[in-house]
Amino acid sequence: MVRPIRIAVLHFSHETVTFLKNDTTLEDFIYPGSPAKGEALLNFDPTYFMGGFVKVAREFEGVELIGIESPLWPRTYMGSGWVTAEAFETFVGRMIEGLVAEGPFDGVYLCLHGAMAVRGVARPEAELARRVREVVGPKAFIVGTFDLHGNEDEVFLKSADMAFCVKYFPHYDGYLQGARAARMLVRAIRGDYRPAHVTRKVPIISPTVLQWTGASPWMDLIQRALTWEAREVDVYVNVFFGFPFADVVDVGMTIQVLTNGKPELAEKIARDMAEAAWRQRKALLGSAKVVSMGEGVRLARQAVFERAAPVVLADYSDRSGSATFLLKEIIAQDLSNTLIATIADQEATAKLKANGAKAGDAFDMEIGGRVDPSAGAPLRVKGTILDAADRDGQFWVTVSFGRGNVLVLSTFLVQIMEPDSLKPLGLDIDAYEVFAIKSRVHFRRGFHDNGFAKTILLVEPSEPFLGTVHLDALPYENVDLKRFYPYGEPAFPD
């Protein structure tokens, strides 16, 4: 009888905004459902990385998946800063214990993001891979999946064998990359794939709001990667755009190329991709128009008048979720039929929950702001509560105010990507002409690429806050911006 292929499955993801004051703590990763192990982990996020990996891995005969206890995304989502050393060491320690107890393994799948930042750990994903390698030994194969906003360099692949990164922003292809990771891991274990890879850093740093792959030149860069994958058998190209709001040593753009035992081909493709990105560096950094909050609201009113609604006002700069700058302009300009989703306010939602808030109650509170200057000042809103309930680990409150407006209060940062995600709150999506949301690019999934919205407006406050396009205004300690275009004159690496 042939021994089954045994694959350990682990998950540890966060996109860390290190400039936020609130650390991501051990407790933030612990809530009903997290951490998860066994089938609970394997069934997590069935339409994204994990779902694709599990589905394809189980299509192979004789493959056994073992879900090792792992934290899911923290309850704060991306609205929190440095992951504490306690949180990282606690969960990595449990993972290592699980690998030792459940081993041996032929392969390991690491479901990651790539932009996690941990206090005292320079490259968390690479460090996790290193510790996993120590346990599973040199013969086991390790594969990781990543968001294209990962800050990665060659260190991860010194311990791991393969990496697969999403290519689109919004991230439509997470399931596909998870499926690829499973297929190539099984092939490598069976001796049908001999990973040979090359990593190249490209000295470009860019704000995430500019990185939409639905238009040139970012679309062109991804198409070039897809062309290489189509013309060469068993070639996979990762283009990490990077995440500039993490103050970490491996920030910036990265190209990775994976081949089946052909390092020279990997080097050729990696250089071609890096040179293509470098040639387009000016266009990459000038790919989006952003207007002020006041101008954005004025343009939204004009679009409604000209029958170019629904309109999206996307506040790309708000990293805490608590910012009130856009809401202030909406009130000041008396915008109507507007859905504001969301303002994060842990203090306000806790008070409303404690007081038994319910539909029909009068609402008169100062909300938002407070957490730091990037959130602005609290704003007083008077209206009527439409709904108040616990959902998805948060307490949500919807408030009607003004001329047909609705404000959605959440406990933590929420990035609305699909209008339908608001329907469980009892909202009639078709009733609104303007949607004011906190999102950089992901909102295009449900508001733009499907034809829902007729007008898209990216807005920012006048100050260069945490999500700014003016990266030189951020207090970096671990990053020398002069090493990157457009803040210095870096030479393209040989």
C-alpha positions as CSV (number, residue, x, y, z in Angstrom):
1,M,0.0,0.0,0.0
2,V,1.4,3.4,-1.0
3,R,1.8,5.9,1.9
4,P,-0.4,9.0,1.5
5,I,1.2,12.3,0.8
6,R,0.8,14.3,4.0
7,I,0.6,18.1,3.8
8,A,0.4,20.5,6.7
9,V,-1.7,23.6,6.2
10,L,-1.0,26.8,8.2
11,H,-2.4,30.4,8.1
12,F,-1.0,33.6,9.4
13,S,-2.0,36.9,7.6
14,H,-2.1,40.6,8.3
15,E,-1.5,43.8,6.3
16,T,0.1,45.9,8.9
17,V,-0.1,49.7,8.9
18,T,2.9,50.3,11.3
19,F,2.1,54.1,11.6
20,L,-1.2,53.3,13.5
21,K,-0.9,53.7,17.2
22,N,-2.9,50.6,18.2
23,D,-0.8,47.4,18.1
24,T,-2.3,44.2,16.8
25,T,-2.3,42.1,20.0
26,L,-2.6,38.4,20.9
27,E,-6.2,39.0,21.9
28,D,-7.1,40.5,18.5
29,F,-6.5,37.1,16.9
30,I,-8.6,35.3,19.4
31,Y,-12.4,35.3,18.8
32,P,-15.1,32.7,18.0
33,G,-13.6,30.7,15.2
34,S,-10.0,31.9,15.6
35,P,-7.6,30.3,16.0
36,A,-8.7,27.3,13.8
37,K,-7.4,23.9,13.1
38,G,-8.4,20.7,11.3
39,E,-11.4,21.0,9.0
40,A,-12.4,24.4,10.5
41,L,-9.1,25.8,9.1
42,L,-9.4,24.0,5.8
43,N,-12.9,25.3,5.3
44,F,-11.9,28.9,6.0
45,D,-12.3,31.4,3.2
46,P,-13.5,28.9,0.6
47,T,-13.4,31.3,-2.4
48,Y,-9.9,32.6,-1.8
49,F,-6.4,31.1,-1.3
50,M,-7.4,28.4,1.2
51,G,-10.4,27.3,-0.8
52,G,-8.4,26.9,-4.0
53,F,-5.6,25.1,-2.3
54,V,-7.9,22.6,-0.5
55,K,-10.1,21.9,-3.5
56,V,-7.3,21.1,-5.8
57,A,-5.1,19.2,-3.3
58,R,-8.1,16.9,-2.6
59,E,-8.5,16.2,-6.2
60,F,-5.3,14.2,-6.1
61,E,-5.6,10.6,-5.0
62,G,-3.6,9.8,-1.8
63,V,-3.2,13.3,-0.4
64,E,-4.0,14.0,3.2
65,L,-4.3,17.6,4.5
66,I,-3.7,18.4,8.2
67,G,-4.9,21.8,9.4
68,I,-2.5,23.0,12.0
69,E,-3.9,25.4,14.6
70,S,-3.5,28.9,13.1
71,P,-4.9,32.4,13.8
72,L,-7.3,33.8,11.2
73,W,-7.3,37.5,10.3
74,P,-7.4,39.7,13.5
75,R,-10.7,41.1,14.4
76,T,-9.3,44.6,13.6
77,Y,-8.8,43.5,10.0
78,M,-6.2,45.9,8.6
79,G,-7.0,48.7,11.0
80,S,-4.2,48.1,13.4
81,G,-0.5,48.6,13.7
82,W,2.5,46.5,14.6
83,V,1.8,42.8,15.5
84,T,3.2,42.3,18.9
85,A,6.0,39.9,19.5
86,E,3.8,38.1,22.0
87,A,1.1,37.4,19.3
88,F,3.7,36.3,16.8
89,E,5.7,34.0,19.1
90,T,2.5,32.5,20.7
91,F,1.0,31.5,17.4
92,V,4.2,30.4,15.7
93,G,5.0,28.4,18.8
94,R,1.7,26.6,18.6
95,M,2.2,26.0,14.8
96,I,5.6,24.4,15.5
97,E,4.2,22.3,18.3
98,G,1.4,21.1,15.9
99,L,3.9,20.2,13.2
100,V,6.0,18.2,15.6
101,A,3.0,16.4,17.1
102,E,1.3,15.7,13.7
103,G,4.4,15.0,11.6
104,P,6.2,13.9,9.5
105,F,5.1,15.8,6.5
106,D,5.9,15.7,2.8
107,G,4.8,19.3,2.2
108,V,3.6,22.4,4.0
109,Y,1.3,25.1,2.7
110,L,1.6,28.6,4.3
111,C,-1.4,30.8,3.6
112,L,0.0,34.3,4.1
113,H,-0.4,37.9,3.1
114,G,3.2,39.2,2.9
115,A,2.8,42.6,4.5
116,M,2.7,41.5,8.2
117,A,5.0,43.6,10.4
118,V,6.0,42.2,13.8
119,R,7.9,44.1,16.5
120,G,11.4,42.7,16.6
121,V,11.0,40.4,13.6
122,A,12.3,41.9,10.3
123,R,10.7,39.5,7.9
124,P,7.8,37.6,9.7
125,E,6.8,35.4,6.7
126,A,10.4,34.4,6.0
127,E,10.9,33.7,9.7
128,L,7.9,31.5,9.8
129,A,9.2,29.6,6.8
130,R,12.6,29.2,8.4
131,R,11.1,27.8,11.6
132,V,8.9,25.4,9.7
133,R,11.9,24.2,7.7
134,E,13.7,23.4,10.9
135,V,10.9,21.1,11.9
136,V,9.9,19.4,8.6
137,G,13.5,18.9,7.4
138,P,15.2,19.5,4.0
139,K,13.2,17.0,2.0
140,A,9.8,18.4,2.6
141,F,8.5,21.1,0.1
142,I,7.1,24.4,1.4
143,V,4.9,26.6,-0.7
144,G,3.3,30.0,0.2
145,T,0.6,32.1,-1.2
146,F,0.7,35.9,-1.0
147,D,-1.2,39.1,-1.6
148,L,0.5,41.3,-4.3
149,H,0.9,43.9,-1.5
150,G,3.4,41.7,0.2
151,N,6.8,43.2,1.1
152,E,9.0,40.2,0.1
153,D,12.5,39.7,-1.0
154,E,14.7,36.6,-1.6
155,V,14.7,35.6,2.1
156,F,11.4,33.7,2.1
157,L,12.5,31.5,-0.7
158,K,15.7,30.6,1.1
159,S,13.6,28.4,3.4
160,A,10.5,27.8,1.2
161,D,10.5,26.3,-2.3
162,M,7.7,28.1,-4.1
163,A,5.5,31.2,-3.8
164,F,2.4,32.2,-5.7
165,C,1.1,35.8,-5.6
166,V,-2.2,37.2,-6.8
167,K,-1.9,39.3,-10.0
168,Y,-5.0,41.5,-9.9
169,F,-6.0,44.5,-7.7
170,P,-8.8,44.0,-6.8
171,H,-7.6,40.5,-6.0
172,Y,-9.8,38.3,-8.2
173,D,-7.4,35.4,-8.5
174,G,-6.7,34.3,-4.9
175,Y,-8.6,31.0,-5.5
176,L,-6.6,30.4,-8.7
177,Q,-3.2,31.0,-6.9
178,G,-4.2,28.7,-4.1
179,A,-5.1,26.1,-6.6
180,R,-1.7,26.6,-8.4
181,A,0.1,26.2,-5.0
182,A,-1.6,22.9,-4.4
183,R,-1.0,21.5,-7.8
184,M,2.7,22.5,-7.9
185,L,3.3,21.3,-4.3
186,V,2.0,17.8,-5.1
187,R,4.0,17.7,-8.3
188,A,7.1,18.7,-6.5
189,I,6.6,16.1,-3.8
190,R,6.1,13.5,-6.6
191,G,9.3,14.6,-8.3
192,D,7.6,16.1,-11.4
193,Y,8.5,19.7,-10.6
194,R,12.0,20.9,-9.5
195,P,11.6,24.5,-8.3
196,A,14.2,26.9,-9.5
197,H,13.6,30.6,-8.7
198,V,15.0,34.1,-9.0
199,T,14.0,37.1,-7.0
200,R,14.7,40.7,-8.0
201,K,13.9,43.9,-6.1
202,V,12.9,46.9,-8.2
203,P,13.6,50.3,-6.5
204,I,10.1,51.6,-6.9
205,I,7.8,52.5,-4.0
206,S,4.2,53.4,-4.7
207,P,1.0,54.2,-2.7
208,T,-1.6,51.4,-3.0
209,V,-4.3,53.7,-4.4
210,L,-2.3,54.0,-7.6
211,Q,-2.0,50.3,-8.2
212,W,-5.4,49.4,-9.9
213,T,-4.7,46.7,-12.5
214,G,-7.9,47.6,-14.4
215,A,-6.0,50.2,-16.4
216,S,-2.6,50.9,-17.8
217,P,0.3,50.8,-16.9
218,W,-0.3,48.4,-14.0
219,M,-2.5,46.3,-16.3
220,D,0.4,46.2,-18.8
221,L,2.9,45.0,-16.2
222,I,0.5,42.1,-15.2
223,Q,-0.2,41.3,-18.8
224,R,3.6,40.9,-19.4
225,A,3.7,38.4,-16.5
226,L,0.8,36.5,-17.9
227,T,2.4,36.4,-21.4
228,W,5.6,34.9,-19.9
229,E,3.5,32.3,-18.1
230,A,1.6,31.5,-21.3
231,R,4.6,31.1,-23.6
232,E,6.8,29.1,-21.3
233,V,5.7,25.8,-19.8
234,D,5.8,25.6,-16.0
235,V,6.8,29.2,-15.5
236,Y,5.1,31.4,-12.8
237,V,5.8,35.1,-12.3
238,N,5.0,37.0,-9.2
239,V,4.8,40.8,-9.2
240,F,4.7,42.2,-5.7
241,F,3.6,45.8,-5.8
242,G,4.6,46.2,-2.2
243,F,2.9,47.8,0.8
244,P,4.4,51.2,1.6
245,F,2.5,51.7,4.9
246,A,4.6,49.1,6.6
247,D,7.9,50.5,7.8
248,V,9.9,47.4,7.1
249,V,13.2,46.6,5.5
250,D,11.9,44.7,2.5
251,V,9.4,47.3,1.3
252,G,9.0,48.1,-2.4
253,M,8.4,46.2,-5.6
254,T,9.6,42.7,-6.1
255,I,9.7,40.3,-9.0
256,Q,9.8,36.5,-8.4
257,V,10.0,33.9,-11.2
258,L,9.6,30.2,-10.6
259,T,10.6,27.5,-13.2
260,N,10.9,23.8,-13.4
261,G,14.6,23.3,-13.0
262,K,15.6,26.2,-15.3
263,P,17.4,28.9,-13.3
264,E,18.7,30.6,-16.4
265,L,15.2,31.0,-17.7
266,A,14.1,32.3,-14.4
267,E,16.9,34.9,-14.4
268,K,16.0,36.0,-18.0
269,I,12.3,36.5,-17.2
270,A,13.0,38.2,-13.9
271,R,15.3,40.7,-15.5
272,D,12.8,41.4,-18.3
273,M,10.0,42.0,-15.9
274,A,12.1,44.3,-13.7
275,E,13.3,46.3,-16.7
276,A,9.7,46.6,-17.9
277,A,8.6,48.0,-14.5
278,W,11.6,50.4,-14.4
279,R,10.9,51.7,-17.9
280,Q,7.3,52.5,-16.8
281,R,8.1,53.9,-13.4
282,K,6.9,57.5,-14.1
283,A,3.6,56.2,-15.6
284,L,3.1,53.8,-12.7
285,L,3.3,56.7,-10.2
286,G,0.9,58.9,-12.2
287,S,-1.9,56.5,-12.8
288,A,-4.7,57.8,-10.7
289,K,-6.5,61.2,-10.2
290,V,-7.2,62.1,-6.6
291,V,-9.2,65.2,-5.4
292,S,-9.8,66.9,-2.1
293,M,-12.7,65.9,0.1
294,G,-14.6,69.1,-0.6
295,E,-14.0,68.9,-4.4
296,G,-15.1,65.3,-4.4
297,V,-18.4,66.0,-2.7
298,R,-19.0,68.9,-5.1
299,L,-18.3,66.6,-8.1
300,A,-20.6,64.0,-6.6
301,R,-23.5,66.5,-6.4
302,Q,-22.8,67.5,-10.1
303,A,-22.7,63.8,-11.2
304,V,-26.1,63.2,-9.5
305,F,-27.5,66.3,-11.2
306,E,-26.2,65.1,-14.6
307,R,-27.7,61.6,-14.0
308,A,-24.3,60.0,-13.6
309,A,-25.2,58.2,-10.4
310,P,-24.6,56.0,-8.6
311,V,-21.4,57.8,-7.5
312,V,-18.6,56.3,-5.4
313,L,-16.7,58.6,-3.1
314,A,-13.7,56.5,-2.1
315,D,-11.7,57.8,0.8
316,Y,-8.4,55.9,0.1
317,S,-6.5,57.6,2.9
318,D,-8.4,56.3,6.0
319,R,-6.4,53.5,7.6
320,S,-8.0,53.4,11.0
321,G,-11.6,53.5,9.6
322,S,-12.4,56.3,12.1
323,A,-11.8,59.3,9.8
324,T,-14.6,61.9,9.7
325,F,-13.3,64.3,7.0
326,L,-15.5,63.0,4.2
327,L,-18.6,62.8,6.5
328,K,-17.9,66.5,7.5
329,E,-18.0,67.6,3.9
330,I,-21.1,65.6,3.1
331,I,-22.9,67.3,6.0
332,A,-21.5,70.8,5.2
333,Q,-22.6,70.5,1.5
334,D,-25.9,68.9,2.4
335,L,-25.4,65.9,0.1
336,S,-28.6,63.8,0.0
337,N,-29.4,60.1,-0.6
338,T,-25.9,59.2,0.5
339,L,-24.8,56.0,2.2
340,I,-21.7,56.4,4.4
341,A,-20.1,53.0,5.1
342,T,-18.5,52.9,7.5
343,I,-17.2,55.1,10.4
344,A,-15.4,52.9,12.9
345,D,-16.0,53.8,16.5
346,Q,-15.3,51.2,19.1
347,E,-16.3,53.5,22.0
348,A,-19.6,54.6,20.4
349,T,-20.7,51.1,19.4
350,A,-19.9,49.7,22.8
351,K,-21.9,52.4,24.5
352,L,-24.9,51.9,22.1
353,K,-24.8,48.1,22.7
354,A,-24.6,48.6,26.5
355,N,-27.6,50.9,26.4
356,G,-29.6,48.4,24.3
357,A,-29.8,50.5,21.2
358,K,-32.6,49.4,18.8
359,A,-34.5,50.4,15.7
360,G,-36.6,53.5,16.2
361,D,-34.4,55.0,18.9
362,A,-33.3,58.7,18.5
363,F,-29.6,59.1,17.8
364,D,-27.6,62.1,19.0
365,M,-23.9,61.4,19.4
366,E,-20.4,62.5,18.5
367,I,-18.9,59.7,16.4
368,G,-15.5,59.0,14.8
369,G,-12.3,60.8,15.1
370,R,-10.3,60.5,18.4
371,V,-7.8,57.8,17.6
372,D,-5.2,60.1,16.0
373,P,-4.9,63.2,13.8
374,S,-5.5,61.1,10.7
375,A,-9.1,60.4,11.9
376,G,-10.0,64.0,12.3
377,A,-12.4,65.3,15.0
378,P,-15.6,63.6,16.2
379,L,-18.7,64.8,14.5
380,R,-22.1,65.1,16.0
381,V,-24.8,63.3,14.1
382,K,-28.6,63.5,14.9
383,G,-31.0,61.1,13.4
384,T,-32.9,57.8,14.0
385,I,-31.5,54.3,14.5
386,L,-32.6,52.0,11.7
387,D,-30.9,48.8,13.1
388,A,-28.4,47.8,15.7
389,A,-27.1,44.2,15.9
390,D,-24.1,41.9,16.3
391,R,-22.8,40.6,13.0
392,D,-19.5,39.0,12.0
393,G,-17.8,39.8,15.3
394,Q,-18.8,43.5,15.4
395,F,-21.7,45.6,16.6
396,W,-23.2,47.5,13.7
397,V,-25.5,50.5,13.9
398,T,-27.2,52.2,11.0
399,V,-28.5,55.7,11.4
400,S,-30.7,57.7,9.1
401,F,-30.1,61.5,9.1
402,G,-30.3,64.5,6.8
403,R,-32.1,64.2,3.4
404,G,-32.2,60.4,2.9
405,N,-28.7,59.7,4.2
406,V,-27.6,56.7,6.2
407,L,-24.5,56.3,8.3
408,V,-23.1,52.9,9.1
409,L,-21.2,52.6,12.4
410,S,-18.9,49.7,12.8
411,T,-16.7,48.7,15.7
412,F,-13.5,48.2,13.6
413,L,-12.3,49.2,10.2
414,V,-14.5,47.8,7.4
415,Q,-13.6,48.1,3.7
416,I,-16.8,47.9,1.7
417,M,-15.9,46.0,-1.5
418,E,-19.4,45.0,-2.7
419,P,-22.7,46.9,-2.3
420,D,-24.5,43.7,-1.6
421,S,-22.4,43.2,1.6
422,L,-24.5,46.0,3.1
423,K,-27.8,44.3,2.5
424,P,-27.7,42.2,5.7
425,L,-27.9,45.5,7.5
426,G,-31.4,45.9,6.1
427,L,-30.3,48.6,3.6
428,D,-31.9,49.0,0.1
429,I,-28.9,49.6,-2.0
430,D,-30.9,51.0,-4.9
431,A,-32.1,53.8,-2.7
432,Y,-28.8,55.7,-2.7
433,E,-27.2,57.9,-5.3
434,V,-23.9,58.3,-3.5
435,F,-21.7,55.7,-1.7
436,A,-19.0,57.2,0.6
437,I,-16.7,54.3,1.5
438,K,-13.2,53.7,2.9
439,S,-11.3,51.9,0.2
440,R,-8.3,52.2,-2.1
441,V,-9.0,49.9,-5.0
442,H,-10.9,46.9,-3.7
443,F,-14.2,48.7,-4.0
444,R,-13.9,48.5,-7.8
445,R,-14.8,44.8,-7.6
446,G,-18.4,45.5,-6.7
447,F,-18.9,49.1,-7.7
448,H,-16.9,49.6,-10.9
449,D,-15.8,46.5,-12.7
450,N,-19.4,45.1,-12.8
451,G,-20.9,48.4,-14.1
452,F,-22.7,49.3,-10.8
453,A,-21.4,52.8,-10.4
454,K,-21.3,55.4,-13.2
455,T,-18.9,57.8,-11.5
456,I,-15.8,57.0,-9.4
457,L,-14.1,59.7,-7.3
458,L,-11.0,59.1,-5.2
459,V,-10.7,61.6,-2.4
460,E,-8.2,62.6,0.2
461,P,-7.9,65.1,3.1
462,S,-5.6,68.1,2.7
463,E,-3.1,66.7,5.2
464,P,-0.8,63.8,4.2
465,F,-2.1,61.3,6.7
466,L,-1.5,57.6,7.1
467,G,-2.8,56.5,3.7
468,T,-1.3,59.4,1.8
469,V,0.2,59.4,-1.7
470,H,2.9,61.6,-0.2
471,L,5.0,58.8,1.3
472,D,7.7,61.3,2.2
473,A,5.4,62.7,4.9
474,L,5.4,59.4,6.8
475,P,7.8,58.9,9.8
476,Y,9.8,56.0,8.4
477,E,12.5,54.6,10.7
478,N,13.5,51.4,8.8
479,V,13.1,52.7,5.2
480,D,15.3,55.1,3.4
481,L,13.1,56.6,0.7
482,K,16.1,57.9,-1.2
483,R,16.7,54.3,-2.2
484,F,13.4,54.3,-4.1
485,Y,11.9,56.1,-7.1
486,P,10.4,58.7,-7.0
487,Y,12.1,60.0,-3.8
488,G,15.7,59.5,-4.9
489,E,17.7,58.6,-7.9
490,P,18.4,54.9,-7.4
491,A,20.3,53.0,-10.1
492,F,18.5,50.0,-11.6
493,P,20.2,47.0,-10.1
494,D,22.3,44.8,-12.3
